Amino acid sequence: MSYSQQTRRNRALSSVSTLLLSFLLCISKPSNAQSSSPVFACDVAGNPSLAGFGFCNTGLKAEARVTDLIGRLTLEEKIGFLVSNASGVSRLGIPYYNWWSEALHGVSSVGRGSDFSGLVRGATSFPQVILTAASFNISLFQAIGKVVSTEARAMHNVGQAGLTFWSPNVNIFRDPRWGRGQETPGEDPTLTSKYAVAYVKGLQETDGGDPNRLKVAACCKHYTAYDLDEWKDVSRFTFNAVVNQQDMYDTFQPPFKSCVVDGNVASVMCSYNKVNGKPTCADPDLLSGVIRGQWKLNGYIVSDCDSVEFMYTRQHYTNTPEEAVAKSMLAGLDLNCDHYAGQHAMEAVKTGLVNESAIDNALSNNFATLMRLGFFDGDPKNQPYGNLGPKDVCTAENQELAREAARQGIVLLKNSPGSLPFSPSAIKTLAVIGPNAHDVNQTMIGNYHGEPCKYTTPLQGLTQTVSATYSPGCSKVACTEADINSATALAASADAVVLVMGLDQTIEREDLDRVNLNLPGKQQELVTEVARAAKGPVVLVIMSGGGFDITFAKNDEKITSIMWVGYPGEAGGLAIADVIFGRHNPSGRLPMTWYPQTYVEKVPMSNMNMRPDEANGYPGRTHRFYAGETVYAFGDGISYSKFSHRLVKATRHLSLRLDESHVCQSSECQSLDAVGPHCESVVEVHVEVSNVGDREGSHTVLMFTSPPAVHRSPIKNLVGFEKVGLGKSEEVTVRFKVDVCKDLSVVDETGKMKVALGEHVLHVGSLKHSLTISI
């Protein structure tokens, strides 16, 4: 979302005139992040006259308080609350408030609501989301969210953070070239949905569990079918995503629905792009109809930054700025990130494009959210979490969780006998090579980052265990020249080699999509030549958000191990060393498919279809629909130990109960609507998991189902997953509860959920079980 807006502004700041203007603006409207005390309304202790205002009366219900507040505002004052830089009303004791804070994988400095210039100089920087998702550990997702919200509240209490955080990103990582795929939990709707719910709960839920209170307010973005930034000549600001109803409700919508329905998220952000010809932020069906109507959002809907403006200036969807503001508000938008509504809403009212009641409705959603956060309850130091402060940020426990999250996410993709884990006593000389091995530009923390508490590079992490020599090999990840001679000489003299290669934010990020799946620059040549020269085992460590075609390395016997480490966060160097030296047994699994380069050569990134089309050779997308060759598949990942699965309990046949008047009682049906008494059916599947290897470790248990071939159903669906820890020779029973209408349903061609009748095949590892559903 707004990371690009900030980048554009940074470029503009090169002019002296803009610098002066920004300086004047900062004087006239100081950011709450620059304050040494929190920003809040209803400071009754400091101004007793405020006690007479109903909206400051904590004894009243939130709805009554919101109504009282709106009734006291002039139209001009109301409009000041429609934008992210809310102007405040001094006569009512309401200060300026900036809605825009970020917390994708830690409190971020992106946005204007948070910064690190005060008492708090850093916050825990967890792995970028794609790596955390690779842990397939729901409790970890929520634990990270809880730490982030604690640090956010602590920063808010000293005036360095807001209360509204526009995270997480729950878009589907549909195409491996997408620069923002690193921000997401991957390509699968089930994984993404479960991550979204857990992280939102970690951010929002209070210790007392009161649903009417929020620790901080989360925001699920970018709604919807948004997964292209800048690819060739296609821009997200003007892109029209043509999406059929089947793909919409089968792939793109489920994470957002889970956010709202199961996570009770406080906000949803609509995206820049159009969907089937309409800007998402101006589509009443998507906003008022689905988010607010069907899913019953308890919160506010915010635009991506400048998206309302772009409806007029770039998409030419409206004829005037006022019309853009009016259409978005009438569609259900409550808050405009940036300035456009503030500039043009008054004229929109005057010309009859929108009436004041629509503004009141938007403000009621915005203010109700701030009420739940305690913004109108006076000094937060006298509220729950008021005791939090700098001492609660970057604690040893929080930093250890960042290290553990990286360890759990790291995916071991290849491991030849005699390679990993290394024994420190056997490695007298270690060669560490690669542009990401000792990057001091903080590549490991990805985008939407803040200031990390500490930062340990892979080289630094490895040298805490053994002595190492280092050569970058490439001066940057996209090097046009490689220092192969120095690197090969180093490799030839060492007992083992660790190559740390991959990408950084110059190759994949917001506003920048890739055009191929190859290692950039001269990296492949460097890797191949170093492996050829090495006398000992060679470990290739890939740091990236998206996958690669590294078939050359997979098939090279001299490259004995391959690890994918995502962007592993502030403790990434320590976590990588923990895995390489066997202090941690890897258990991460790939949350996205790694395709061969030939895939992207024949698949335009702008084609939104998920299902294959044999007529034109379109192969489909993600593990659910793509049946072609892969370099590595969704769910791939190996361990230093071995695990076996045995089916303990499972139903073979399930007969669904239907009303006597049901149409399928008298005619043959391939599927049933996923509503009705038959939806009470739940199937229990128990799988015994045994550690038959020689070391303890965690194991990621993934359960898939292959549904009957009706309604162009997926090849397989991820039903559920669980992370279990097992000692040597230990076994545990993993119990899955399979909800027939939720877990065994498919989406038909019109976007409706259906229970497919016939044989469903359940998979856990190599274990398969057939379940027949009939009526």
Secondary structure as the mmCIF struct_conf table of DSSP 4:
data_model
#
loop_
_struct_conf.conf_type_id
_struct_conf.id
_struct_conf.beg_label_comp_id
_struct_conf.beg_label_asym_id
_struct_conf.beg_label_seq_id
_struct_conf.end_label_comp_id
_struct_conf.end_label_asym_id
_struct_conf.end_label_seq_id
TURN_TY1_P TURN_TY1_P1 SER A 2 SER A 2
HELX_RH_AL_P HELX_RH_AL_P1 TYR A 3 ALA A 12
TURN_TY1_P TURN_TY1_P2 LEU A 13 SER A 14
BEND BEND1 SER A 15 SER A 15
HELX_RH_AL_P HELX_RH_AL_P2 VAL A 16 SER A 28
BEND BEND2 LYS A 29 LYS A 29
HELX_RH_3T_P HELX_RH_3T_P1 ASN A 32 GLN A 34
BEND BEND3 SER A 35 SER A 37
BEND BEND4 ALA A 41 ALA A 41
TURN_TY1_P TURN_TY1_P3 VAL A 44 GLY A 46
HELX_RH_3T_P HELX_RH_3T_P2 PRO A 48 GLY A 52
HELX_RH_3T_P HELX_RH_3T_P3 GLY A 54 CYS A 56
TURN_TY1_P TURN_TY1_P4 THR A 58 GLY A 59
BEND BEND5 LEU A 60 LEU A 60
HELX_RH_AL_P HELX_RH_AL_P3 ALA A 62 GLY A 71
TURN_TY1_P TURN_TY1_P5 ARG A 72 ARG A 72
HELX_RH_AL_P HELX_RH_AL_P4 LEU A 75 ILE A 79
TURN_TY1_P TURN_TY1_P6 GLY A 80 PHE A 81
BEND BEND6 LEU A 82 LEU A 82
STRN STRN1 VAL A 83 VAL A 83
BEND BEND7 SER A 84 SER A 84
STRN STRN2 ASN A 85 ALA A 86
STRN STRN3 VAL A 89 VAL A 89
HELX_RH_3T_P HELX_RH_3T_P4 SER A 90 LEU A 92
TURN_TY1_P TURN_TY1_P7 GLY A 93 GLY A 93
STRN STRN4 ILE A 94 ILE A 94
STRN STRN5 TYR A 97 ASN A 98
STRN STRN6 SER A 101 SER A 101
BEND BEND8 LEU A 104 GLY A 106
BEND BEND9 SER A 109 GLY A 113
BEND BEND10 PHE A 116 LEU A 119
STRN STRN7 ALA A 123 ALA A 123
HELX_LH_PP_P HELX_LH_PP_P1 PHE A 126 GLN A 128
HELX_RH_AL_P HELX_RH_AL_P5 VAL A 129 ALA A 133
TURN_TY1_P TURN_TY1_P8 ALA A 134 SER A 135
HELX_RH_AL_P HELX_RH_AL_P6 ILE A 138 HIS A 156
TURN_TY1_P TURN_TY1_P9 ASN A 157 GLY A 159
BEND BEND11 GLN A 160 GLN A 160
BEND BEND12 LEU A 163 LEU A 163
STRN STRN8 THR A 164 PHE A 165
STRN STRN9 ASN A 169 ASN A 169
BEND BEND13 ASP A 175 ASP A 175
TURN_TY1_P TURN_TY1_P10 PRO A 176 ARG A 177
TURN_TY1_P TURN_TY1_P11 GLY A 179 ARG A 180
HELX_RH_3T_P HELX_RH_3T_P5 GLY A 181 GLU A 183
BEND BEND14 THR A 184 PRO A 185
BEND BEND15 GLU A 187 GLU A 187
HELX_RH_AL_P HELX_RH_AL_P7 PRO A 189 GLN A 204
TURN_TY1_P TURN_TY1_P12 ASP A 207 GLY A 208
TURN_TY1_P TURN_TY1_P13 PRO A 211 ASN A 212
BEND BEND16 LYS A 215 VAL A 216
STRN STRN10 ALA A 217 ALA A 217
STRN STRN11 CYS A 220 TYR A 223
TURN_TY1_P TURN_TY1_P14 THR A 224 ALA A 225
BEND BEND17 ASP A 229 ASP A 229
STRN STRN12 GLU A 230 TRP A 231
TURN_TY1_P TURN_TY1_P15 LYS A 232 ASP A 233
STRN STRN13 VAL A 234 SER A 235
TURN_TY1_P TURN_TY1_P16 ARG A 236 THR A 238
STRN STRN14 ASN A 240 ALA A 241
HELX_RH_AL_P HELX_RH_AL_P8 GLN A 245 ASP A 247
HELX_RH_PI_P HELX_RH_PI_P1 MET A 248 PHE A 252
BEND BEND18 GLN A 253 GLN A 253
HELX_RH_AL_P HELX_RH_AL_P9 PRO A 254 LYS A 257
HELX_RH_PI_P HELX_RH_PI_P2 SER A 258 ASP A 262
TURN_TY1_P TURN_TY1_P17 GLY A 263 GLY A 263
BEND BEND19 ALA A 266 ALA A 266
STRN STRN15 SER A 267 CYS A 270
BEND BEND20 TYR A 272 ASN A 273
STRN STRN16 LYS A 274 VAL A 275
TURN_TY1_P TURN_TY1_P18 ASN A 276 GLY A 277
STRN STRN17 LYS A 278 PRO A 279
HELX_RH_3T_P HELX_RH_3T_P6 THR A 280 ALA A 282
TURN_TY1_P TURN_TY1_P19 PRO A 284 PRO A 284
HELX_RH_PI_P HELX_RH_PI_P3 ASP A 285 GLN A 294
BEND BEND21 TRP A 295 TRP A 295
BEND BEND22 ASN A 298 GLY A 299
STRN STRN18 TYR A 300 SER A 303
HELX_LH_PP_P HELX_LH_PP_P2 ASP A 304 ASP A 304
TURN_TY1_P TURN_TY1_P20 CYS A 305 ASP A 306
HELX_RH_AL_P HELX_RH_AL_P10 SER A 307 THR A 313
TURN_TY1_P TURN_TY1_P21 ARG A 314 ARG A 314
BEND BEND23 GLN A 315 GLN A 315
BEND BEND24 THR A 318 THR A 320
HELX_RH_AL_P HELX_RH_AL_P11 PRO A 321 ALA A 331
TURN_TY1_P TURN_TY1_P22 GLY A 332 GLY A 332
STRN STRN19 LEU A 335 ASN A 336
BEND BEND25 CYS A 337 HIS A 339
HELX_RH_AL_P HELX_RH_AL_P12 TYR A 340 LYS A 350
TURN_TY1_P TURN_TY1_P23 THR A 351 GLY A 352
BEND BEND26 LEU A 353 VAL A 354
HELX_RH_AL_P HELX_RH_AL_P13 GLU A 356 LEU A 373
TURN_TY1_P TURN_TY1_P24 GLY A 374 PHE A 376
BEND BEND27 ASP A 377 GLY A 378
HELX_RH_3T_P HELX_RH_3T_P7 PRO A 380 ASN A 382
BEND BEND28 GLN A 383 GLN A 383
TURN_TY1_P TURN_TY1_P25 PRO A 384 ASN A 387
HELX_RH_3T_P HELX_RH_3T_P8 PRO A 390 ASP A 392
BEND BEND29 VAL A 393 CYS A 394
HELX_RH_AL_P HELX_RH_AL_P14 ALA A 396 GLY A 409
STRN STRN20 VAL A 411 ASN A 415
TURN_TY1_P TURN_TY1_P26 PRO A 417 GLY A 418
BEND BEND30 LEU A 420 PRO A 421
HELX_LH_PP_P HELX_LH_PP_P3 PHE A 422 SER A 423
TURN_TY1_P TURN_TY1_P27 PRO A 424 ALA A 426
BEND BEND31 LYS A 428 LYS A 428
STRN STRN21 LEU A 430 ILE A 433
BEND BEND32 GLY A 434 GLY A 434
TURN_TY1_P TURN_TY1_P28 PRO A 435 HIS A 438
TURN_TY1_P TURN_TY1_P29 VAL A 440 ASN A 441
HELX_RH_3T_P HELX_RH_3T_P9 THR A 443 ILE A 445
BEND BEND33 ASN A 447 TYR A 448
STRN STRN22 PRO A 452 PRO A 452
BEND BEND34 CYS A 453 CYS A 453
HELX_RH_AL_P HELX_RH_AL_P15 PRO A 458 THR A 463
TURN_TY1_P TURN_TY1_P30 GLN A 464 THR A 465
BEND BEND35 VAL A 466 VAL A 466
STRN STRN23 ALA A 468 SER A 471
BEND BEND36 GLY A 473 GLY A 473
STRN STRN24 CYS A 474 CYS A 474
BEND BEND37 SER A 475 LYS A 476
TURN_TY1_P TURN_TY1_P31 VAL A 477 ALA A 478
BEND BEND38 THR A 480 GLU A 481
STRN STRN25 ALA A 482 ALA A 482
HELX_RH_AL_P HELX_RH_AL_P16 ILE A 484 ALA A 492
TURN_TY1_P TURN_TY1_P32 SER A 493 SER A 493
BEND BEND39 ALA A 494 ASP A 495
STRN STRN26 ALA A 496 GLY A 502
TURN_TY1_P TURN_TY1_P33 GLN A 505 ILE A 507
BEND BEND40 GLU A 508 GLU A 508
STRN STRN27 ARG A 509 ARG A 509
TURN_TY1_P TURN_TY1_P34 GLU A 510 ASP A 511
STRN STRN28 LEU A 512 LEU A 512
BEND BEND41 VAL A 515 VAL A 515
BEND BEND42 ASN A 518 ASN A 518
HELX_LH_PP_P HELX_LH_PP_P4 LEU A 519 PRO A 520
TURN_TY1_P TURN_TY1_P35 GLY A 521 LYS A 522
HELX_RH_AL_P HELX_RH_AL_P17 GLN A 523 ALA A 533
BEND BEND43 LYS A 535 GLY A 536
STRN STRN29 VAL A 538 MET A 543
BEND BEND44 GLY A 545 GLY A 546
HELX_RH_AL_P HELX_RH_AL_P18 THR A 551 LYS A 554
TURN_TY1_P TURN_TY1_P36 ASN A 555 ASN A 555
TURN_TY1_P TURN_TY1_P37 GLU A 557 LYS A 558
STRN STRN30 SER A 561 TRP A 564
BEND BEND45 TYR A 567 TYR A 567
TURN_TY1_P TURN_TY1_P38 GLU A 570 ALA A 571
HELX_RH_AL_P HELX_RH_AL_P19 GLY A 572 ILE A 580
TURN_TY1_P TURN_TY1_P39 PHE A 581 GLY A 582
BEND BEND46 ARG A 583 HIS A 584
BEND BEND47 PRO A 591 MET A 592
STRN STRN31 TRP A 594 TRP A 594
HELX_RH_AL_P HELX_RH_AL_P20 GLN A 597 LYS A 602
BEND BEND48 VAL A 603 VAL A 603
TURN_TY1_P TURN_TY1_P40 MET A 605 SER A 606
BEND BEND49 ARG A 611 ARG A 611
STRN STRN32 ASP A 613 ASP A 613
TURN_TY1_P TURN_TY1_P41 GLU A 614 GLY A 617
STRN STRN33 TYR A 618 TYR A 618
HELX_RH_AL_P HELX_RH_AL_P21 THR A 622 PHE A 625
BEND BEND50 GLY A 628 GLY A 628
BEND BEND51 VAL A 631 VAL A 631
STRN STRN34 TYR A 632 TYR A 632
TURN_TY1_P TURN_TY1_P42 PHE A 634 GLY A 635
STRN STRN35 ILE A 638 ILE A 638
BEND BEND52 TYR A 640 SER A 641
STRN STRN36 PHE A 643 LYS A 649
BEND BEND53 ARG A 652 ARG A 652
STRN STRN37 HIS A 653 SER A 655
HELX_LH_PP_P HELX_LH_PP_P5 LEU A 656 ARG A 657
TURN_TY1_P TURN_TY1_P43 GLU A 660 SER A 661
HELX_RH_3T_P HELX_RH_3T_P10 VAL A 663 GLN A 665
TURN_TY1_P TURN_TY1_P44 SER A 666 SER A 666
BEND BEND54 SER A 667 SER A 667
BEND BEND55 GLN A 670 GLN A 670
STRN STRN38 SER A 671 ASP A 673
BEND BEND56 ALA A 674 ALA A 674
BEND BEND57 GLY A 676 GLY A 676
HELX_RH_3T_P HELX_RH_3T_P11 PRO A 677 GLU A 680
STRN STRN39 VAL A 682 ASN A 691
BEND BEND58 GLY A 693 ARG A 695
STRN STRN40 GLY A 697 SER A 706
BEND BEND59 ALA A 709 ALA A 709
TURN_TY1_P TURN_TY1_P45 HIS A 711 ARG A 712
BEND BEND60 ILE A 715 ILE A 715
STRN STRN41 ASN A 717 LEU A 726
TURN_TY1_P TURN_TY1_P46 LYS A 728 SER A 729
STRN STRN42 GLU A 731 ASP A 739
HELX_RH_AL_P HELX_RH_AL_P22 VAL A 740 ASP A 743
BEND BEND61 LEU A 744 LEU A 744
STRN STRN43 SER A 745 VAL A 747
TURN_TY1_P TURN_TY1_P47 GLU A 749 THR A 750
BEND BEND62 GLY A 751 GLY A 751
STRN STRN44 MET A 753 ALA A 756
HELX_LH_PP_P HELX_LH_PP_P6 LEU A 757 LEU A 757
STRN STRN45 GLY A 758 VAL A 764
TURN_TY1_P TURN_TY1_P48 GLY A 765 SER A 766
STRN STRN46 LEU A 767 SER A 774
#
